Amino acid sequence: MLARQRTSAESCHACHPAVHALGQNRSVNIVVGVTGGIAAYKAVHLVRLLIKDGHEVTVIPTEDALRFVGLPTWEAISRHPVTTSVHDDVARVRHVAVGQAAELVIVAPATANTIAKMAAGLADDLLGTTLLATTAPVAIAPAMHTEMWRHAATQANIAVLRERGVAILGPAEGELTGGDSGPGRMLEPEQIMERALALRGERDLDGLRVAVSAGGTREPLDPVRYLGNRSSGRQGVALALAAADRGAEVVLVAAHLDDGVLADAARHPLIRIERAGTAAELGLAMRAVSEDAAVIVMAAAVADYRPAEVAEGKLTKESGVLESIDLVQNEDIVASLAARRHPGQVVVAFAAETPQDEAEMLARARRKRERKGVDLLVVNEVGWDRGFEMAENTVQVIGEGGAVRARASGSKRSVADDIWDVIAADLG
């Protein structure tokens, strides 16, 4: 078990010397491999995003990829000479040197053919030799028709690559070439960039056991209706993925989530998923999985109340019951987990608020942190058009003495990484 370490600067929020500076990435030497699929046009935008973010990018297309996007485009966008051949720049041993110098390799799109060649270790072009020569993290973004993606050969090849540590980014489900629809669509460039760059993060949670909850609970009124909330589960799942990418063994207790939110976590080798529907079920599951966890992150949106009685049949207007529903209070799960935590265990709570201003939000968060007895409380403002069901989030992390330990804003994945930065700072 890793011991928690605290600094004297955390003792009061007024004198805390510094809030984390977040979202600042150093330049990374990146190889982008592009293979022969129609999604190659999206790779142009990916390269542009990486360069705008300050990274050095070398593009290695396959010959087939050049039938979709030509050589001048890749050279103009990357600002580097581009070749597909192992016979160019022989004096520098380019077919090995590019892979040796890479700090990150992204293959996007990754066709079924390229995935098969990678699994077999074939190196009949510059991209193949680079993939064999590199020791850097490798991420692939599959793109192909649904039938090809689901084929047993492709799935076996994906399993081989995953076992070797290759990060599989996607595919997404959606419209494909020719009017087809289903899994096989390449992730959007912004998603690929964010998730691939995350692979460069330190494995500062390596071997740590983590319990994370996500999504919204549903409290049944009858077989048809329930009390619930608008949580999509995106932030909780992003926290689970971020921890796993940093080496943690994660148990993700998932309540209700929006469609597709759980897909990436379900494929991650370091994430185990358990399902829960109601607050009571979530509480039971979290108590069980938290026994041997070093960190507990309660990101799920748990209903504060439930109907006092659950009807066996659908309640009707004629019954008059719907006009007045008696509610009883649910257990405060995170307070219960905090009260029974073992020495060194870090407990993190979340609070969604609708304050008049930031001062009121922070005051509520500080009171809630003290009341629940947690180590850290992550607070965010929610409303009709913010927080819930959105791709982005803005949070503040409150620590001991009410100190604002961090402010983070951006995609929910980047916010998740920033939150883990704070948690990791408390682990030695």
N, C-alpha and C positions, 0 to 999 in steps of 0.2 A: 504494500500500500504506500502511495506517495503521501508525504506529509505536507500539510498546508503551511505556507509561510505568509506572514503579514508584515507590513512595514509600519513604522510609527506614523508615517505620513497619512495613513488611512484613518487615523483616529478622529479627525473632524473634517467636514466637507469644506469649511471655510479656509482651512490652511493646507488642503491637499495641493502639492506643488505642481502637479501636471495631470491633465487628462490625456488619455491615449491619443496620439496623432494617428489617424486611421486612413487606410486606402492609398498609402504611398508605396508603389512598387519600384524596385530597382530594375534596370534594363536586363533582359534575359536574351541569350543567344538561342533563337528558336528556328528549327527546321519545320517547314510546312510541306508535307507530301501531298500531292494532288493526283488523284487517279481518275480513270476514264468513265465518269458518270455525268449526267446532265447537271447534277448539283455542283459541279466544278465552278459554275459561275458564282455560287455563293462563297467559294473559297477566296475569290478576289476581295470581297468585302471583309472576310476574316483577316487576310493579310493586311489590309488597310487599317483595320481596327488595332491590330497588334503594333503596327508601326506608329500609329498615332499615340499609342500608349507608351511609346518610347523604347520598344524592343527592336533588336537586330534580327531580321528575318531573311532566311535563305529558302527559296522555293525550289522544290524538286518535283516537277511533274513527270508523269509517265508519258510515253509516246501517245497512248490513247487519250490522255488528258488534254494534249495539245490539239486534238481534233475538236474539243469543246471551247477551250480558251487558248489563244495563241501565245507564242513565246514573247513577243513584244509587250503584251499586257503584263505578264509576270515580271519582266525586267523593269518595266516602268513603275509598277506598283511597289516592288520590293527594293528597287534601286541597286540591284546586284545582277551580275550575269547569271543566266539560267541555262542549264543543260540537263539532258536526260541520260547522257552517255558516261560510262565509266572510263572512256578513252580520252576525255578532255582533261587538260591540266594534269597530265600523268606525272610530271616532275614533282608536283605537290602531293601526289598520291591522294587525289581528291576523293576517290571512291571510299576511302577510309577516313580521311581527315575531316570531312564534313560531319560525319557521325561522332567522331571523337570530340569535336569542338562544341557540339550541341549541348545545351542545358535542358532542352525540352524538344520533343518531336511530336508533331500533330499531323495525322493523316486524315484529310477531309476534302472530299468525300473518300470513304474507304469502301470500295466495291467488294462484292462477293469474291471476285477473282483475286484481288489484292489480299483480302483476309485469308484466303486459302494459301496464297504464296507465303504470307507471314507465318502462318501456322506450320508450314512445311520447311521454313527457313531458306526459301529460295532467294537468290541474289543475282538475277539476270539483268539488272539495270541499276542505275545510281540510287534510286530509292531503296531497292532491296539491299544493296551493300551498306547503305547508311543505317538502315534499321538493324542490321547485324553488328555494325561497328559501334553503335552508341551504347553508353551505359546510363544515359539520361532517361527520365520518365517518358513514356510513350503513351499517347492517347490517340484513339481512332474514333471517327464519327461515321458509323456505317450509313450507307445510302443505297437502297436497292428496292425492287418490287417486293411486296409482302410474301409472295410464294418463295422467292429466293432467300429472304431473311428467315423464314420459318423452316426451310429445308434442313433435314437432319445433318447434312454435311456442313452447312454454314454454322449451325448451332454447336456442332462439335468443334469446329475451328475457333469459334468465339470462346468456348470453354477452355481450350488450350491456351489461347492468348491471355485470358483472364488469370489462369493459373500462373502464367509467367509474369504477371504484374502489369500487363497492359490495361490501361483504363479504357473502358468501353463507354463512349458518350452517346447515348441514344440507342437505337433510332427513336424518333418521335412517331406518333400516329397522325396521319392526315392525308391530304390530297397528294397523289403521286402522278408521275408522267403518264399521259394516255388516259386520264380520267379515273384511274383506279384510286382507291383509298384504303388505308390500313397502316400497320406498322411498317416502317422502312424509310420514312422521310428523314432526311438529315436534319439535325438540330440547327437552329438559327446561329449565325456566326457569333452573336453576342453571348449565347449560352456556351458555345464551344470554347470561346476565349476565356470566359470566367472560370469554367470548370477545369480547363487544361492548366491555366496559370496556378490554380489552387494546388495542383500536384507538386508545384515547386516549394510549397510550404514545408516547414520543418515537421518532422515526425515527433513533435513534442508530446503527443499523447500515446505514443507507442506502447501497446500492451495494457493501457488503462481500460478498466471496465466502466461503462457509462450507461445510464438509463435515461431515456428521453421520452417525453410524451408529446403528442401532436394531435391537432384536429379539435373538433367540437363534440361534446357529449350530447346525447339526445335522451330526454326523459319522457317515456311514453305516457300518454293520457288514456289511450285506447289502442286497438290494433291499427288505427289509421293515423292518429295525430300524435304529435310529440312537442315538447318544449325544447328548443335548440338555439343555436346562434350562428353567426355568419362566418365562423372560422373556416378557412380552406385547408388548414394544416400545412401550408407552404413553409412557414417559418420554422415549425417544429421539425419537419422533414429535412429542411436545409441544415438545421443544427445537427441532426443525426449524420447526414452526409459529410458535413465539415469535420465532425469528430472522427468518423471512420477514415476519411482521407488523410487525417493526421495520425493514424495508426491505432485509434481506440477500437475496442470491441464494444459494439453498441447494441443495446436492446431498445427497439423503438416500439412503444405502446401507442397504437394508432386508434383514435376514436374515429368519428366521421371525417372524411377528407373529400375534397373535390376530385372529380375524375382525373386520373393520370398523375396526380401529385405523388403517389407512392411508387411509381414505376422504377425510378432510378434507385431508390433505396432497396427495392425488392431484388435488384440485381447485384447489389454490393456484397462482396464476400464477407465483410466484417459487420454487417447489420443483420440482426434477427428481428423479425416483426411479430408482435402479438397484437391482437385486436381487442377492443373494448367498446361497448356501446354507451352505457350509462355512466354517471359519475361513480356509482357504487362499484361497477365492474372495473372502471379505470383505477379506483383506489386499491382494490384487491390486487390488480395486476402490478401496479407500481410498487406496492409494498413487497410483493414477491420478488420482482426483478431488482429491487434496490438493495437487497440484503448484502450482495457482494460488489456493489457499485462504488467506485471512488467518487463519482460525480452524479448527481441527480438533477436533471433539467426538466422542470414542469412547464412546458410551453403550451400544453393543451388548454383550450378554453372550456373550463368546467362549469356546468350549470350550478348556480348558487342554490336553486330550489328545484323540487320535483313535486308532481301531483301527490297528494296524500293517499289517493287511491287510484289504481289503474283498472279501468273497466275491461271486462272480458270481451264485450261486444262494442261495436261502434256506438258512441253516444249521439243521440239525435236532438234536434231542436225541441221536439215535443217533450223530451224528458226534463227540460229546463236546467239540467246539470251544467251545460256549457255557459250559462249566464254567470255562474259563480263557481270557481274552481279553488278548492282548498290546497294550499301548498305547504310543504315542510322543507326545512333547510337541509341541504346536503352537507356531508362532512367536508371540512377544509383539508383537502388531501395534502397539499404542500406543507401546511402547518403541522399535520400529523407526521409527515416524513421528517420534517426538521426536528420535531420533538424527540423522535426515536432514533436519530442518526447516530452512527458509531463514530468514535474519535477519528478525525482527519477527513471525514466525508464532507464534501461540499454540496450544498443544496441551493439551487437557483430557481427563483420564482419569476413569473411574468405577470404584468399588470397592464391591462388595456384601459385607458382613461379617456373621458371626454371633458377636459378641463376648459376653464375660461382662458387661461394663459399658462405659460411654462412654469411660473412660480407655483401656481396651484397644483399642476401636475406633479412637480417634484415634491411638494409638501405631502400630497396623497401617497406618493411612492415611498417616501421615508417613513410615514406612519405605518404603511402596509408592511414594509420590510421588518420593522420592529415587531409588529403584531404577529406576524407569521414566524418570526425567528429564523429567517433564512440568511445565508451568507451574502448572496447577491440578489438584487431584484432588477429585472429588465422592464422598463416602462416605455410604453409608446402611446401616442395619441391616436384614437380611432374615430371614425365618423362614417357618414354615408359614402364618402369618396376617398377614404384613407384607411390604412392599416389592414382591415379584413379584405380578403379576396383580391388583393393587389399584388403585383409582382415586386414592388419595392416597399421599403419600410424605413422608418426613422426611430431610433431608440436611444435611451440613456440607461447606463448601467449604474445602479446605486449600490455602494458597498458599505463597509463598517463606518459608523458615525454619520451616515447620510452622505458620504462623499460621492460625487459623481466620478466614477472610475473611468467611464468612456462615453463618448457620443459617437454614434455610427449611423450612416445614412447611405442608402443605395439598394441594390438588389438584395433579396432576402438571403441569398447565399453569402454575399459579401458581408452583410450584417452578422450572419452566423459566425463567420470566421473572426470578425472583430470581437464578438462576445467570447469565443473560445480563447482569444488572446488574453482577455482579462482573467478567465478561469485558470488558464495555464500559468499565469503569473502568480497565482495563489497555490500552485502545486510545485514542490521542489523535487 
